[in-house]
Amino acid sequence: MTTTLSIEEIRRRVSELGPWFHNIELNGVPTAPKHFLGDYPRVKWQRFAGVIPDTLAGKTVLDIGCNAGFYAMEMKRRGADRVLGLDTDDEYLAQAKFAADVNGLDIEFRKMSTYDVGQLGETFDLVIFMGVLYHLRHPLLALDLIREHVAGDMMLFQSMLRGSPQVDAVDADYDFWTVSQFDSPGYPKMHFIEQRYAEDPTNWWAPNRACVEAMLRSAGFAIAAHPEEEVYLCRTAPRPQADGAVYPARRSHG
């Protein structure tokens, strides 16, 4: 239900809930008008919005790491029957709930970790996993869990990328003494950040393009489109290997 708050009341509440990372317009009131990336994330969304169907009627959407709910709200505006946003940050969830209310959009938000998505017990037609991977201590585990438990058909994925955009053709196997591939800029690499990057202690990883694409394939996602430098539209696919971060329990033979 659309809020009946006045412009001044909205402006006051936006200030109370700040700072905001998503700049969202709420009845003419921007939440982060001085964002260092500009009108973010709208400026980024405009570069890849075309890969998402214009109508999502009859579809369900899960937004993992929803922040203030920008993408969740865009999916609801495209007619998705159900949109569920997840985040572990109480401040972001409060922002998301307020923004959705002001915009009159029926969206559910829950406090839940990426690692806990199996508790939902359902799959979604579209999973949004934007700007989360590099904040996780265990990124490949997260992709495996998403593929195993909640990914129904499509996943919209984004990660911060650093290093070369080159993507090498990688052999299926290398012998123990062949090591030159590891020095190539286009070999899959993920840099570990022990302390901080961009003043953010939750920036744990900085993958290159080859690494992100290899991780997606390894987790069981086929890349259907690459509409923007950091963004991929993926379809679910068979995992290329039987064993990974998610595997059935095995009996001990000791």
C-alpha positions in Angstrom: 0.0 0.0 0.0 1.3 3.4 -1.0 2.4 5.5 2.0 0.5 8.7 2.7 3.6 10.5 4.1 4.3 14.1 3.0 7.4 15.0 1.1 8.9 16.5 4.2 8.1 13.3 6.2 9.7 11.2 3.5 12.8 13.4 3.5 13.0 13.2 7.3 12.7 9.4 7.3 15.2 9.0 4.5 17.7 11.0 6.6 17.0 8.9 9.7 17.5 5.6 7.7 20.7 6.8 6.1 23.3 6.5 4.8 22.0 4.8 1.7 24.0 2.9 -0.9 21.1 2.8 -3.4 19.9 6.1 -4.8 16.1 5.6 -5.0 13.6 8.3 -5.8 10.8 8.3 -3.3 8.0 10.7 -4.5 10.7 13.1 -5.7 13.1 12.6 -2.8 16.4 10.9 -3.7 17.9 8.7 -1.1 21.6 9.1 -2.1 21.8 12.1 -4.4 25.6 12.5 -3.9 26.5 8.9 -4.6 30.2 8.6 -5.7 29.0 6.5 -8.7 26.3 8.9 -9.8 22.6 7.9 -9.9 23.5 4.4 -8.8 22.3 1.7 -9.3 20.0 3.2 -12.0 22.8 4.2 -14.3 24.1 0.6 -14.2 20.6 -1.0 -14.5 20.0 1.0 -17.7 22.9 -0.7 -19.4 21.5 -4.2 -19.0 17.8 -3.9 -18.2 17.0 -5.2 -21.7 18.1 -8.8 -20.9 15.3 -9.2 -18.4 11.8 -9.8 -19.9 9.6 -6.8 -20.1 6.9 -8.7 -18.3 7.5 -11.1 -15.4 3.8 -11.9 -14.9 3.5 -15.3 -13.3 7.1 -15.3 -12.3 8.8 -15.4 -8.9 12.0 -13.5 -8.1 14.6 -13.9 -5.3 16.9 -10.9 -4.7 19.9 -12.1 -2.6 21.7 -9.2 -1.0 19.0 -6.8 -1.9 20.4 -3.8 -0.1 17.8 -1.0 -0.2 15.7 -3.0 -2.7 16.3 -1.2 -6.0 16.4 -4.4 -8.2 13.6 -6.0 -6.2 11.4 -3.0 -6.9 12.3 -3.0 -10.6 11.2 -6.7 -10.9 7.9 -6.0 -9.1 7.3 -3.1 -11.6 7.7 -5.6 -14.4 4.8 -7.5 -12.9 6.5 -10.4 -11.0 3.9 -12.2 -8.9 6.2 -12.6 -6.0 9.4 -10.9 -5.1 11.5 -11.8 -2.0 14.5 -9.8 -1.0 17.2 -11.1 1.4 19.9 -9.3 3.3 21.8 -9.7 6.5 21.9 -6.0 7.3 19.1 -4.6 9.4 19.7 -1.0 8.2 19.4 -2.1 4.5 16.3 -4.1 5.2 14.7 -1.1 7.0 15.5 1.1 3.9 14.1 -1.5 1.5 10.8 -1.9 3.4 10.4 1.9 3.6 11.2 2.4 -0.1 8.8 -0.3 -1.2 6.1 1.1 1.0 6.5 4.6 -0.4 6.4 3.2 -3.9 3.3 1.1 -3.2 5.1 -2.2 -4.1 4.2 -5.5 -2.4 7.6 -7.0 -1.7 8.6 -9.3 1.1 12.0 -8.8 2.8 13.7 -11.2 5.2 16.9 -11.2 7.2 18.8 -14.2 5.8 22.3 -15.1 4.7 23.3 -16.3 1.2 24.5 -19.5 2.9 21.0 -20.1 4.3 19.0 -20.1 1.1 18.2 -23.8 1.4 15.9 -23.0 4.3 13.5 -21.3 1.9 12.5 -24.7 0.5 11.5 -23.4 -2.9 13.0 -22.4 -6.2 12.5 -19.1 -8.1 12.1 -18.3 -11.8 14.7 -15.5 -11.5 17.5 -15.2 -8.8 19.3 -11.9 -8.6 22.8 -12.1 -7.1 24.2 -8.7 -7.7 27.2 -7.2 -5.9 27.5 -10.0 -3.3 30.1 -12.5 -4.4 33.1 -10.5 -3.5 31.7 -9.7 0.0 31.6 -13.4 0.9 34.2 -15.4 2.7 33.1 -18.5 0.8 32.0 -17.4 -2.7 32.0 -20.7 -4.6 30.0 -22.3 -1.7 27.4 -19.5 -2.2 27.1 -20.2 -5.9 26.7 -23.9 -5.3 24.0 -23.4 -2.7 22.1 -21.0 -4.9 22.2 -23.5 -7.8 21.3 -26.4 -5.5 18.4 -24.9 -3.7 16.8 -21.8 -5.2 17.8 -21.3 -8.9 14.9 -22.4 -11.1 15.7 -21.0 -14.5 17.6 -17.7 -14.7 20.1 -15.9 -12.5 21.2 -12.2 -12.9 24.7 -12.0 -11.6 27.2 -9.2 -11.0 30.5 -9.0 -9.3 33.2 -6.4 -9.0 36.0 -7.4 -11.4 39.7 -6.5 -11.2 42.6 -7.6 -13.4 42.6 -8.4 -17.0 39.4 -8.7 -19.1 41.2 -11.4 -21.2 39.7 -14.9 -21.0 42.1 -17.7 -22.0 41.0 -21.0 -23.5 41.9 -23.4 -20.6 42.9 -27.0 -21.1 40.8 -29.7 -19.4 44.0 -30.8 -17.5 47.6 -29.9 -17.0 50.4 -32.1 -15.8 52.1 -31.3 -12.5 55.1 -29.6 -14.0 53.2 -27.3 -16.3 52.8 -24.0 -14.5 53.1 -21.2 -17.1 49.3 -20.9 -17.4 49.1 -19.4 -13.9 51.0 -16.4 -15.0 48.8 -15.6 -17.9 46.5 -12.5 -17.4 43.6 -14.5 -18.9 43.8 -17.5 -16.6 41.0 -17.6 -13.9 42.3 -15.7 -10.9 40.7 -14.3 -7.7 42.7 -12.0 -5.5 42.3 -12.3 -1.8 41.9 -9.1 0.2 43.1 -9.7 3.8 42.3 -6.3 5.2 40.4 -3.7 3.3 39.7 -2.5 -0.2 37.9 0.8 -0.9 37.7 1.2 2.9 35.4 -1.8 3.1 36.4 -4.7 5.3 33.8 -7.0 3.7 35.5 -6.8 0.3 37.2 -10.2 0.6 37.8 -11.1 -3.1 38.6 -9.4 -6.4 38.1 -11.9 -9.3 39.1 -11.3 -12.9 36.6 -11.9 -15.7 37.9 -15.4 -16.5 37.5 -16.4 -12.9 33.9 -15.3 -12.6 32.9 -17.1 -15.8 34.7 -20.2 -14.7 33.1 -20.2 -11.3 29.6 -19.7 -12.8 30.1 -22.7 -15.1 31.6 -24.8 -12.3 28.5 -24.1 -10.1 26.1 -25.2 -12.9 25.2 -21.9 -14.7 25.5 -21.4 -18.4 26.2 -17.8 -19.5 23.3 -16.7 -21.7 24.2 -13.0 -22.0 27.0 -10.6 -21.0 25.3 -7.2 -21.5 27.5 -5.2 -19.2 31.1 -5.5 -18.2 30.3 -6.9 -14.7 26.8 -8.4 -15.4 25.8 -11.8 -16.6 22.5 -13.4 -17.3 22.8 -17.1 -16.6 20.6 -20.2 -17.2 20.8 -23.2 -15.0 22.7 -26.1 -16.5 24.2 -29.4 -15.3 27.2 -29.1 -13.1 30.4 -30.2 -15.0 31.7 -32.1 -12.0 30.0 -34.4 -9.6 31.8 -33.1 -6.5 32.1 -29.5 -5.3 31.3 -27.3 -2.3 27.9 -29.0 -2.1 28.0 -32.8 -2.0 26.3 -35.7 -0.4 27.6 -37.1 2.8 30.0 -40.0 2.4 30.6 -42.9 4.7 34.0 -43.3 6.2 35.9 -46.3 5.0 38.7 -46.0 7.6 
